[in-house]
């Protein structure tokens, strides 16, 4: 593996040696995440993606093999001349939707013991093409239950396990944050092609559209434990995205459009006090969006007297606060402060 996948070796080593961010997933999830990151970067290079991060990655691909595997670097001016007849076979760029569902079927078994998911047949949720390694959302055909997530496997690898932790992106991997946010984004109804004709809508103007947030830029992100919240922007549009474990039933995971305006926190309780199947007793507060460009800090004032702060950068903020224990959701007032600590705006708990 080291000889043929130096990038993957580097990703695994970096994750394992990072003392500031101890591992919170099992080795299978770590390997899956590193493999997915490796595939994303290779696809970016193949597509000629621009930007300094991509340029540095390409440079690393040219140099690392000489350091790790003893192979000479490939000069940038002399790309391989391998003909299509002798190249390693690749799968089609876009798999048929039915094939994506077929390959994902073994991964759906882990959802069957969770009450918030349908046990029926599934269809691809979003109108885009997928290839192995992509995260894909599947809707239930009967319209019941939450969408499920799958990592499209390579042909022949359908039975390899993919744990729920695979869908908890590292906050520092913004490509992965954008990919998972894109798939949990659910503004569209179930595809009309599997509904009886009498239930199909005919007015296309009334159909909400889905935006593939893989093409959006993550401009702010915060993470605590297994919960992540982020601001994603594309052009003049912005979205707030909150991600929590797929095995949770507390409704934290969501994607919504956002604009510059008031700052409010959403609270959700896990454990018995929140009537949740999650064992941990805690309350989670999340928010993400746009505020005054002069802002430097959000001051959060909880009803029990405790406070917390989160930075604001160029008017973008993202907040995840975990309050342990079974106290339940409490009100939170928010003050928007400038760099001198002066209050620009105050938003009492709704």
Secondary structure, 3 states (H helix, E strand, C coil): CCCCCHHHHHHHHHHHHCCCCCCCCCHHHHHHHHHHHHHHHHHHHHCCCCCHHHHHHHHHHHHHHHHHCCCCCCCCCCCCCCCCCCCCCCCCCCECHHHHHHHHHHHHHHHCCCCCCCCCCEEECCCCCECCCCEEEEEECCCCCCCEEEECCCCCCCCCCCCHHHHCCCCCCHHHHHHHHHHHCCCCCCCHHHCCHHHCCCCHHHCCCCCCHHHCEEEEEEEECCEEEEEEEECCEEEEEEECCCCCCCCCCEEEEECECCCCCEEEEECHHHCCCCCCCEEEEEEEEECCCCCCEEEEEECCCCEEEEECECCEEEEEEEEECCCCCCCEEEEEECCCCCEEEEECCC
